[in-house]
């Protein structure tokens, strides 16, 4: 694995240092999203510990996040990408995707996947395309799993 953990651009920093992530902020954002509605903090924490994650910061304040689930050899799934509302329109989403896609530990993967309802234009800027053969893909979806889950 690479030692590179930080990228700078103007007043912003992207870091992969897990200790730095504002986990309650990440959970608050994700729990209000369409893709992770109601996700509990313990699930967010477990997902961070078991993935390569990227935090976007302005000073000490976290303003964005992305998570990559990968085997580091052949496949990666991009998930939980966001930039907080007050920091959108500054190119942070595109920069975050550029950093993620160029990360030394993720180069040379055969396949990347993601699911999005409304951010196609963002991802297209960094080479993503719609699935060429959707009939080959299958899924199991449990959309209310966090609603039913009791901790």
N, CA, C and O of each residue as an XYZ file, in Angstrom:
604
protein
N       0.838     -1.182      0.000
C       0.000      0.000      0.000
C       0.887      1.251      0.000
O       2.013      1.240      0.497
N       0.355      2.295     -0.557
C       1.115      3.532     -0.700
C       1.197      4.302      0.617
O       0.356      4.144      1.501
N       2.217      5.129      0.725
C       2.343      6.027      1.874
C       1.634      7.347      1.615
O       1.449      8.139      2.540
N       1.235      7.595      0.371
C       0.580      8.864      0.015
C      -0.797      8.912      0.656
O      -1.652      8.066      0.395
N      -0.996      9.926      1.506
C      -2.271     10.026      2.215
C      -2.914     11.396      2.075
O      -4.004     11.620      2.600
N      -2.245     12.334      1.363
C      -2.770     13.690      1.335
C      -2.486     14.387      0.006
O      -1.405     14.260     -0.569
N      -3.504     15.136     -0.466
C      -3.411     15.924     -1.691
C      -3.929     17.314     -1.380
O      -4.909     17.450     -0.647
N      -3.298     18.355     -1.917
C      -3.683     19.742     -1.638
C      -4.051     20.470     -2.914
O      -3.482     20.248     -3.983
N      -5.047     21.365     -2.753
C      -5.458     22.232     -3.858
C      -6.043     23.495     -3.230
O      -7.142     23.469     -2.676
N      -5.310     24.586     -3.319
C      -5.770     25.837     -2.708
C      -5.974     25.655     -1.209
O      -5.073     25.201     -0.503
N      -7.160     26.010     -0.729
C      -7.479     25.899      0.697
C      -7.946     24.507      1.103
O      -8.271     24.279      2.268
N      -7.981     23.580      0.157
C      -8.568     22.264      0.424
C      -7.521     21.164      0.470
O      -6.470     21.249     -0.165
N      -7.836     20.133      1.235
C      -6.989     18.949      1.367
C      -7.875     17.726      1.218
O      -8.996     17.696      1.726
N      -7.370     16.718      0.518
C      -8.001     15.399      0.516
C      -7.059     14.473      1.259
O      -5.861     14.438      0.978
N      -7.599     13.725      2.203
C      -6.797     12.836      3.034
C      -7.450     11.469      3.147
O      -8.676     11.352      3.162
N      -6.617     10.433      3.225
C      -7.101      9.073      3.462
C      -6.873      8.639      4.913
O      -7.082      7.474      5.250
N      -6.453      9.556      5.758
C      -6.192      9.218      7.164
C      -7.511      8.997      7.897
O      -8.288      9.931      8.096
N      -7.750      7.758      8.294
C      -9.028      7.380      8.904
C      -9.288      8.083     10.228
O     -10.442      8.325     10.582
N      -8.240      8.410     10.956
C      -8.413      9.093     12.244
C      -8.992     10.492     12.065
O      -9.577     11.056     12.989
N      -8.828     11.030     10.896
C      -9.242     12.407     10.624
C     -10.729     12.530     10.261
O     -11.300     13.614     10.380
N     -11.356     11.446      9.827
C     -12.741     11.502      9.363
C     -13.685     11.923     10.486
O     -13.584     11.445     11.615
N     -14.592     12.818     10.154
C     -15.648     13.249     11.074
C     -16.811     12.267     10.897
O     -17.739     12.512     10.126
N     -16.740     11.174     11.614
C     -17.706     10.087     11.430
C     -19.146     10.509     11.719
O     -20.047     10.108     10.982
N     -19.397     11.303     12.762
C     -20.782     11.766     12.953
C     -21.287     12.620     11.779
O     -22.452     12.515     11.398
N     -20.428     13.454     11.212
C     -20.822     14.248     10.039
C     -21.146     13.338      8.859
O     -22.157     13.524      8.181
N     -20.286     12.359      8.620
C     -20.501     11.418      7.519
C     -21.827     10.682      7.722
O     -22.611     10.537      6.784
N     -22.070     10.222      8.941
C     -23.308      9.503      9.242
C     -24.525     10.392      9.050
O     -25.531      9.956      8.489
N     -24.443     11.643      9.515
C     -25.578     12.564      9.341
C     -25.889     12.767      7.868
O     -27.052     12.739      7.467
N     -24.853     12.972      7.060
C     -25.094     13.174      5.635
C     -25.687     11.920      5.003
O     -26.711     11.983      4.323
N     -25.038     10.782      5.234
C     -25.497      9.548      4.604
C     -26.888      9.152      5.065
O     -27.685      8.662      4.265
N     -27.196      9.354      6.343
C     -28.506      8.929      6.849
C     -29.644      9.744      6.234
O     -30.799      9.321      6.267
N     -29.325     10.901      5.680
C     -30.330     11.702      4.990
C     -30.315     11.531      3.483
O     -31.127     12.136      2.782
N     -29.405     10.718      2.979
C     -29.298     10.517      1.530
C     -30.315      9.501      1.040
O     -30.880      8.747      1.834
N     -30.549      9.479     -0.265
C     -31.470      8.493     -0.837
C     -30.871      7.089     -0.833
O     -31.616      6.109     -0.838
N     -29.542      6.969     -0.826
C     -28.922      5.658     -0.955
C     -28.601      4.991      0.381
O     -28.379      3.781      0.414
N     -28.568      5.736      1.474
C     -28.233      5.139      2.775
C     -29.157      5.669      3.870
O     -28.746      5.827      5.019
N     -30.375      5.935      3.510
C     -31.369      6.525      4.416
C     -31.385      5.790      5.763
O     -31.592      4.579      5.827
N     -31.162      6.554      6.830
C     -31.249      5.995      8.171
C     -30.062      5.167      8.622
O     -30.151      4.496      9.650
N     -28.963      5.187      7.902
C     -27.814      4.350      8.258
C     -27.299      4.722      9.656
O     -27.060      5.899      9.928
N     -27.128      3.748     10.526
C     -26.639      4.036     11.884
C     -25.126      4.309     11.910
O     -24.395      3.895     11.010
N     -24.681      4.998     12.935
C     -23.264      5.352     13.072
C     -22.374      4.118     13.121
O     -21.302      4.125     12.516
N     -22.775      3.067     13.812
C     -21.914      1.885     13.907
C     -21.698      1.231     12.541
O     -20.634      0.664     12.292
N     -22.685      1.302     11.662
C     -22.536      0.756     10.316
C     -21.595      1.643      9.498
O     -20.755      1.135      8.756
N     -21.730      2.953      9.629
C     -20.813      3.883      8.951
C     -19.386      3.625      9.410
O     -18.476      3.555      8.584
N     -19.177      3.485     10.704
C     -17.832      3.244     11.233
C     -17.242      1.950     10.692
O     -16.071      1.910     10.312
N     -18.040      0.898     10.655
C     -17.565     -0.387     10.123
C     -17.235     -0.262      8.637
O     -16.246     -0.830      8.174
N     -18.055      0.477      7.888
C     -17.805      0.647      6.455
C     -16.510      1.418      6.203
O     -15.785      1.119      5.254
N     -16.221      2.399      7.040
C     -14.977      3.171      6.914
C     -13.767      2.297      7.221
O     -12.759      2.357      6.518
N     -13.865      1.493      8.261
C     -12.739      0.646      8.666
C     -12.401     -0.401      7.612
O     -11.261     -0.861      7.548
N     -13.362     -0.783      6.793
C     -13.154     -1.862      5.837
C     -13.083     -1.387      4.390
O     -13.372     -2.149      3.468
N     -12.704     -0.142      4.196
C     -12.603      0.408      2.842
C     -11.495      1.452      2.788
O     -10.973      1.876      3.819
N     -11.150      1.854      1.590
C     -10.227      2.973      1.379
C     -11.095      4.213      1.231
O     -11.865      4.333      0.278
N     -10.968      5.135      2.178
C     -11.834      6.311      2.203
C     -11.033      7.584      2.003
O      -9.837      7.646      2.289
N     -11.725      8.596      1.503
C     -11.128      9.885      1.189
C     -11.983     10.967      1.822
O     -13.184     11.042      1.564
N     -11.373     11.808      2.650
C     -12.073     12.948      3.221
C     -11.588     14.223      2.560
O     -10.399     14.370      2.277
N     -12.506     15.145      2.315
C     -12.160     16.462      1.770
C     -12.296     17.458      2.916
O     -13.299     17.457      3.630
N     -11.289     18.306      3.091
C     -11.259     19.234      4.218
C     -10.947     20.645      3.770
O     -10.163     20.873      2.849
N     -11.586     21.587      4.449
C     -11.230     22.995      4.340
C     -10.789     23.373      5.745
O     -11.610     23.494      6.654
N      -9.489     23.557      5.914
C      -8.946     23.694      7.266
C      -9.153     22.381      8.002
O      -8.796     21.321      7.489
N      -9.721     22.441      9.190
C      -9.981     21.226      9.962
C     -11.378     20.669      9.727
O     -11.712     19.585     10.206
N     -12.194     21.421      8.983
C     -13.593     21.035      8.763
C     -13.730     20.092      7.567
O     -13.266     20.405      6.471
N     -14.368     18.937      7.779
C     -14.614     18.015      6.688
C     -15.787     18.510      5.864
O     -16.841     18.849      6.401
N     -15.590     18.550      4.533
C     -16.633     19.054      3.632
C     -17.007     18.052      2.541
O     -17.893     18.322      1.730
N     -16.336     16.892      2.516
C     -16.646     15.892      1.501
C     -16.103     14.534      1.884
O     -15.339     14.394      2.839
N     -16.517     13.522      1.110
C     -16.162     12.146      1.454
C     -16.379     11.251      0.240
O     -17.230     11.529     -0.605
N     -15.607     10.182      0.163
C     -15.817      9.106     -0.805
C     -15.242      7.829     -0.206
O     -14.272      7.859      0.551
N     -15.862      6.707     -0.562
C     -15.430      5.412     -0.038
C     -15.273      4.441     -1.194
O     -16.129      4.369     -2.075
N     -14.164      3.685     -1.189
C     -13.900      2.692     -2.220
C     -13.763      1.328     -1.554
O     -12.914      1.124     -0.686
N     -14.617      0.399     -1.979
C     -14.544     -0.980     -1.520
C     -13.799     -1.732     -2.610
O     -14.227     -1.737     -3.764
N     -12.681     -2.371     -2.253
C     -11.818     -2.940     -3.289
C     -11.010     -4.130     -2.795
O     -10.807     -4.308     -1.594
N     -10.552     -4.943     -3.746
C      -9.583     -6.003     -3.456
C      -8.162     -5.536     -3.799
O      -7.202     -6.282     -3.606
N      -8.025     -4.304     -4.306
C      -6.760     -3.668     -4.681
C      -6.047     -4.360     -5.848
O      -4.904     -4.025     -6.161
N      -6.711     -5.316     -6.485
C      -6.075     -6.040     -7.587
C      -6.887     -5.993     -8.872
O      -6.332     -5.790     -9.952
N      -8.226     -6.184     -8.759
C      -9.031     -6.307     -9.961
C     -10.297     -5.466     -9.964
O     -10.805     -5.144    -11.038
N     -10.829     -5.096     -8.793
C     -12.168     -4.530     -8.734
C     -12.280     -3.462     -7.653
O     -11.653     -3.556     -6.598
N     -13.098     -2.439     -7.937
C     -13.410     -1.419     -6.935
C     -14.849     -0.961     -7.122
O     -15.337     -0.829     -8.244
N     -15.509     -0.725     -6.007
C     -16.857     -0.171     -6.005
C     -16.790      1.175     -5.298
O     -16.362      1.255     -4.147
N     -17.208      2.216     -5.976
C     -17.200      3.567     -5.435
C     -18.541      3.842     -4.769
O     -19.595      3.601     -5.358
N     -18.497      4.348     -3.542
C     -19.737      4.558     -2.786
C     -19.643      5.805     -1.920
O     -18.559      6.334     -1.673
N     -20.800      6.258     -1.468
C     -20.916      7.295     -0.439
C     -20.170      8.584     -0.770
O     -19.574      9.206      0.109
N     -20.205      8.976     -2.021
C     -19.520     10.195     -2.462
C     -20.419     11.402     -2.198
O     -21.581     11.431     -2.603
N     -19.848     12.404     -1.503
C     -20.604     13.646     -1.322
C     -19.673     14.814     -1.042
O     -18.564     14.648     -0.534
N     -20.156     15.996     -1.391
C     -19.566     17.274     -0.995
C     -20.707     18.043     -0.343
O     -21.802     18.124     -0.899
N     -20.456     18.603      0.827
C     -21.501     19.335      1.526
C     -21.995     20.513      0.701
O     -21.229     21.141     -0.030
N     -23.268     20.797      0.827
C     -23.967     21.825      0.039
C     -23.188     23.143     -0.062
O     -23.040     23.680     -1.160
N     -22.697     23.664      1.039
C     -22.026     24.965      1.045
C     -20.701     24.997      0.305
O     -20.134     26.071      0.100
N     -20.198     23.834     -0.099
C     -18.914     23.759     -0.796
C     -19.046     23.222     -2.219
O     -18.043     22.952     -2.880
N     -20.257     23.071     -2.678
C     -20.471     22.610     -4.052
C     -20.251     23.772     -5.017
O     -20.363     24.938     -4.640
N     -19.942     23.440     -6.246
C     -19.718     24.468     -7.260
C     -18.287     24.980     -7.283
O     -17.974     25.909     -8.027
N     -17.418     24.385     -6.477
C     -16.010     24.793     -6.431
C     -15.101     23.776     -7.102
O     -13.878     23.891     -7.029
N     -15.694     22.777     -7.758
C     -14.900     21.751     -8.432
C     -14.389     20.659     -7.510
O     -13.562     19.845     -7.920
N     -14.862     20.626     -6.278
C     -14.365     19.639     -5.318
C     -14.774     18.215     -5.684
O     -13.993     17.283     -5.493
N     -15.986     18.034     -6.205
C     -16.427     16.697     -6.588
C     -15.562     16.109     -7.687
O     -15.171     14.944     -7.614
N     -15.261     16.897     -8.697
C     -14.404     16.429     -9.792
C     -13.002     16.158     -9.266
O     -12.407     15.129     -9.587
N     -12.467     17.076     -8.458
C     -11.129     16.863     -7.903
C     -11.097     15.601     -7.050
O     -10.152     14.818     -7.145
N     -12.105     15.394     -6.227
C     -12.177     14.185     -5.398
C     -12.144     12.944     -6.281
O     -11.416     11.997     -5.986
N     -12.921     12.937     -7.357
C     -12.930     11.779     -8.257
C     -11.580     11.587     -8.937
O     -11.129     10.455     -9.112
N     -10.931     12.683     -9.320
C      -9.599     12.576     -9.935
C      -8.607     11.951     -8.965
O      -7.824     11.084     -9.352
N      -8.634     12.385     -7.702
C      -7.730     11.829     -6.692
C      -8.031     10.352     -6.458
O      -7.116      9.530     -6.419
N      -9.299     10.017     -6.303
C      -9.685      8.618     -6.082
C      -9.194      7.753     -7.248
O      -8.538      6.734     -7.033
N      -9.507      8.154     -8.456
C      -9.174      7.347     -9.631
C      -7.659      7.233     -9.867
O      -7.195      6.255    -10.454
N      -6.897      8.225     -9.411
C      -5.446      8.206     -9.611
C      -4.691      7.652     -8.411
O      -3.463      7.580     -8.443
N      -5.393      7.259     -7.361
C      -4.711      6.752     -6.171
C      -3.791      5.592     -6.562
O      -4.224      4.673     -7.257
N      -2.537      5.623     -6.130
C      -1.570      4.588     -6.538
C      -2.024      3.157     -6.249
O      -1.700      2.253     -7.020
N      -2.756      2.928     -5.178
C      -3.197      1.575     -4.838
C      -4.386      1.106     -5.666
O      -4.782     -0.057     -5.584
N      -4.959      2.012     -6.466
C      -6.143      1.657     -7.251
C      -5.878      1.645     -8.760
O      -6.792      1.417     -9.553
N      -4.648      1.886     -9.144
C      -4.312      1.890    -10.568
C      -4.298      0.466    -11.114
O      -3.903     -0.473    -10.424
N      -4.731      0.323    -12.347
C      -4.652     -0.977    -13.018
C      -5.793     -1.927    -12.697
O      -5.722     -3.106    -13.044
N      -6.844     -1.445    -12.044
C      -7.978     -2.315    -11.756
C      -8.749     -2.610    -13.041
O      -8.880     -1.744    -13.906
N      -9.246     -3.806    -13.159
C      -9.979     -4.209    -14.358
C     -11.364     -3.593    -14.423
O     -11.829     -3.242    -15.507
N     -12.037     -3.454    -13.280
C     -13.399     -2.934    -13.294
C     -13.651     -2.053    -12.080
O     -13.255     -2.369    -10.958
N     -14.317     -0.944    -12.340
C     -14.851     -0.044    -11.317
C     -16.366     -0.016    -11.492
O     -16.871     -0.093    -12.612
N     -17.081      0.095    -10.388
C     -18.540      0.194    -10.448
C     -19.001      1.283     -9.483
O     -18.321      1.618     -8.513
N     -20.168      1.816     -9.784
C     -20.854      2.710     -8.854
C     -22.318      2.730     -9.239
O     -22.692      2.335    -10.344
N     -23.136      3.192     -8.318
C     -24.563      3.366     -8.578
C     -24.903      4.805     -8.217
O     -24.554      5.281     -7.137
N     -25.587      5.494     -9.127
C     -26.009      6.863     -8.856
C     -27.370      7.115     -9.487
O     -27.698      6.561    -10.537
N     -28.136      7.940     -8.845
C     -29.430      8.326     -9.380
C     -29.330      9.635    -10.167
O     -30.062      9.840    -11.135
N     -28.412     10.524     -9.744
C     -28.462     11.873    -10.304
C     -27.110     12.554    -10.529
O     -27.078     13.752    -10.810
N     -26.005     11.836    -10.415
C     -24.696     12.489    -10.554
C     -23.911     11.995    -11.766
O     -22.681     12.035    -11.768
N     -24.607     11.537    -12.781
C     -23.941     11.008    -13.966
C     -22.955     11.999    -14.584
O     -21.851     11.621    -14.976
N     -23.355     13.261    -14.667
C     -22.484     14.266    -15.301
C     -21.177     14.443    -14.539
O     -20.126     14.633    -15.152
N     -21.229     14.383    -13.224
C     -19.996     14.473    -12.421
C     -19.058     13.326    -12.768
O     -17.885     13.551    -13.064
N     -19.560     12.113    -12.734
C     -18.709     10.945    -12.955
C     -18.206     10.856    -14.392
O     -17.088     10.400    -14.630
N     -19.013     11.281    -15.339
C     -18.580     11.270    -16.739
C     -17.336     12.125    -16.953
O     -16.540     11.847    -17.849
N     -17.163     13.161    -16.138
C     -15.989     14.039    -16.266
C     -14.689     13.310    -15.948
O     -13.610     13.768    -16.326
N     -14.788     12.167    -15.249
C     -13.576     11.409    -14.929
C     -13.593     10.018    -15.566
O     -12.961      9.088    -15.066
N     -14.332      9.888    -16.685
C     -14.246      8.676    -17.484
C     -15.321      7.625    -17.276
O     -15.320      6.613    -17.977
N     -16.222      7.820    -16.357
C     -17.284      6.842    -16.119
C     -18.295      6.861    -17.263
O     -18.547      7.906    -17.862
N     -18.868      5.697    -17.559
C     -19.909      5.553    -18.564
C     -21.000      4.643    -18.013
O     -20.769      3.889    -17.068
N     -22.193      4.716    -18.608
C     -23.252      3.800    -18.197
C     -22.838      2.379    -18.568
O     -22.019      2.178    -19.465
N     -23.400      1.411    -17.883
C     -23.052      0.007    -18.083
C     -23.402     -0.411    -19.511
O     -24.534     -0.233    -19.960
N     -22.418     -0.967    -20.215
C     -22.606     -1.350    -21.620
C     -23.544     -2.546    -21.768
O     -24.298     -2.624    -22.737
N     -23.503     -3.463    -20.831
C     -24.329     -4.667    -20.904
C     -25.075     -4.862    -19.593
O     -24.734     -5.757    -18.820
N     -26.085     -4.042    -19.327
C     -26.773     -4.135    -18.036
C     -27.428     -5.489    -17.805
O     -27.654     -5.873    -16.658
N     -27.734     -6.214    -18.866
C     -28.365     -7.526    -18.697
C     -27.442     -8.544    -18.028
O     -27.911     -9.590    -17.580
N     -26.166     -8.265    -17.952
C     -25.214     -9.157    -17.294
C     -25.155     -8.950    -15.780
O     -24.682     -9.823    -15.052
N     -25.624     -7.821    -15.317
C     -25.505     -7.472    -13.901
C     -26.731     -7.917    -13.123
O     -27.857     -7.880    -13.619
N     -26.482     -8.335    -11.899
C     -27.562     -8.737    -11.000
C     -27.339     -8.052     -9.661
O     -26.240     -7.581     -9.370
N     -28.376     -8.000     -8.858
C     -28.258     -7.350     -7.566
C     -29.262     -7.914     -6.570
O     -30.276     -8.507     -6.941
N     -28.953     -7.712     -5.318
C     -29.893     -7.906     -4.223
C     -29.929     -6.570     -3.500
O     -28.886     -6.056     -3.096
N     -31.106     -6.008     -3.334
C     -31.235     -4.703     -2.688
C     -32.188     -4.832     -1.506
O     -33.280     -5.387     -1.627
N     -31.760     -4.315     -0.373
C     -32.572     -4.265      0.842
C     -32.738     -2.805      1.244
O     -32.061     -2.350      2.166
N     -33.626     -2.051      0.575
C     -33.696     -0.603      0.769
C     -34.108     -0.160      2.166
O     -33.802      0.967      2.555
N     -34.774     -0.982      2.915
C     -35.226     -0.582      4.248
C     -34.445     -1.258      5.368
O     -34.924     -1.330      6.500
N     -33.270     -1.746      5.071
C     -32.497     -2.506      6.054
C     -32.191     -1.708      7.321
O     -32.192     -2.276      8.413
N     -31.931     -0.418      7.201
C     -31.589      0.380      8.383
C     -32.826      0.739      9.186
O     -32.736      0.967     10.392
N     -33.980      0.791      8.533
C     -35.237      1.073      9.239
C     -35.599     -0.102     10.117
O     -36.065      0.077     11.243
N     -35.386     -1.309      9.608
C     -35.741     -2.522     10.347
C     -34.694     -2.883     11.393
O     -35.007     -3.572     12.363
N     -33.477     -2.435     11.215
C     -32.363     -2.797     12.091
C     -32.492     -2.065     13.425
O     -32.697     -0.852     13.455
N     -32.376     -2.784     14.495
C     -32.389     -2.184     15.843
C     -31.044     -2.437     16.488
O     -30.522     -3.550     16.425
N     -30.488     -1.433     17.099
C     -29.183     -1.546     17.777
C     -29.366     -1.329     19.240
O     -28.397     -1.381     19.998
